[in-house]
Amino acid sequence: MNRHEGLEWANVQAKLDADNEKLWSLHEMERTGGEPDVVGHDNNLDVYIFYDCSPESPKGRRSVCYDREGLDSRKKT
């Protein structure tokens, strides 16, 4: 609960409701086994910061390469 200190939930909800793309990202975190949570607020940018607070990488997201260079570097020669 210390991650939520000083956060107003109505403000978090309003920001999320205004941006479907952010809601989609949080949904994808949950769908793949993660535990997204709001952990702070950047006052300068007026944005909330979310992390995946899962105790370990969800099974569906382990050993994933997001680019060709990363994939090629893992291949055995």
N, C-alpha and C positions, 0 to 999 in steps of 0.2 A: 504493500500500500504506500510505501514511501515514494514510489515513482509518481504518485498522483498529487502530491502535496502542492497546494496553491492553484490547482487547475479547476476551472469552472466547467462542469460537464455540459452545460447548455451551450457554451461557446465552442467546445469541441464538436458537439453534435451539429451545430449550425455550419461550421467549416466543412464537415464531412458531407452534409446534405447539399452544400453548394458545389461539390466537385465529385461527380460520379466516378471519375478515373481513380481517385484516391480510395473510394469505397471498393471499387473493383480490386485494387491492389491488396487491400486488407482482406477481402474475401478470398483471394487466391492464396494468401498466407495461411488462412484458416483451412481452406480446402486441401492444401497439401500437407497438413499436419502441424502447422505452426501455431503460435500463440501470440498474435499481434497485440500490442498494448501501447497506449500513449505514455511517453516517458518525460515529456517536457514541452516547452513552448519557447520559440525564438521571438522575442519581443520586437527585434528590429525588422524581421520579415513578416511578422504576424502569422506564423505557421506553427502547427503542432508537430511534434517529432514522435514517430512511431518506430518501435523495434519489434522484432520477433523475439519474444521472451521465452521461447521454448528452451528447456534445459539442455537439449542436444539437437543437432540438425535433424529435421524430420526425414524419415526414411525416403520419401519421394524426392528429396532434394539433395541427397548425398551423391557425391561423385558426378556432379553435373558440370559440363563444360559449356560456357556461354559464348565462346568464340572459336574460330578455326585454329588460331594460334595455340590456345589452351588445349584443344583436342589433339592437335598434332604433337604437342610437347609430351603428351601422356602415352602416345603410341610406342610400342616396343619395336626396335629395329632389328 
